């Protein structure tokens, strides 16, 4: 039986060791968040909830991604997945499923609330960060332009803005100039109602379905955290969100629990880290110590007599070094033709000498 068990286990272990790790490419962090991008933040949060072992590349150049977009997942088989929902679906297939314990009714609630976020809250997020002129110029474009490498920072933020504008138009249609203010007012009113509904559904729970996070929590947190953390010149929806105390506590709880040790650099996110959310930081280095003045021996006093005797020798060596340098410089100048030595001409009569001087002046 022992030999049979070994034959069954060892091939699986060998295949696991040989499999390449999954790699996640996402936007870098900023504004106190692990990522500034909504989709990247959603996928990052889900991987922390499930403890999926993958290598995270936080970058500010989407062209470094294998798909040219962010976020993107490179699977252990080398396949590249770019859509956030498809990335989460693949993680579920790899047995990293945050919704494993949900009932059928809770699964239906998840789909309903995710649809609500897509229709009511996402348009206002796009408008707040990418359409509102003051917010875009002073916050969004400023961050991306400073984070991106040259020359991408000159044209890529504007290109991203146009893409978000097209995305918003596909969702809500293009408003005419006459009713643009009306449409904006309606969008913000629906977003406020959505936030109120989320606050009522959460209540006093830690997460939306009890004490364990699910995929819905990853989507809700990513939408709310951007509104809470970023200081906007015009934050119409931020004021309403900060008045919903349980949602504010909910976001700060997830940040401190799952991203407290996130330094914004590339790191390996393993199942061990994912299941140890209480880590608050690294312990101080046990090798650090301070040396007291008693432990350091005092410097030895050197007698003055040897210094006095060596002073003439030191001056002589300095003079010889200077002379040697001058001789070397003169030799180089003579060999290279910078300085030439010519034989002096015989003396001339006064009249001739005066004529020679006039010709030399004219030549000069």
Beta strands, then each sheet from edge to edge (+ up, - down):
strand 1: 22-27
strand 2: 54-59
strand 3: 72-74
strand 4: 80-81
strand 5: 267-269
sheet 1: 4+ 3- 1+ 2+ 5-
end
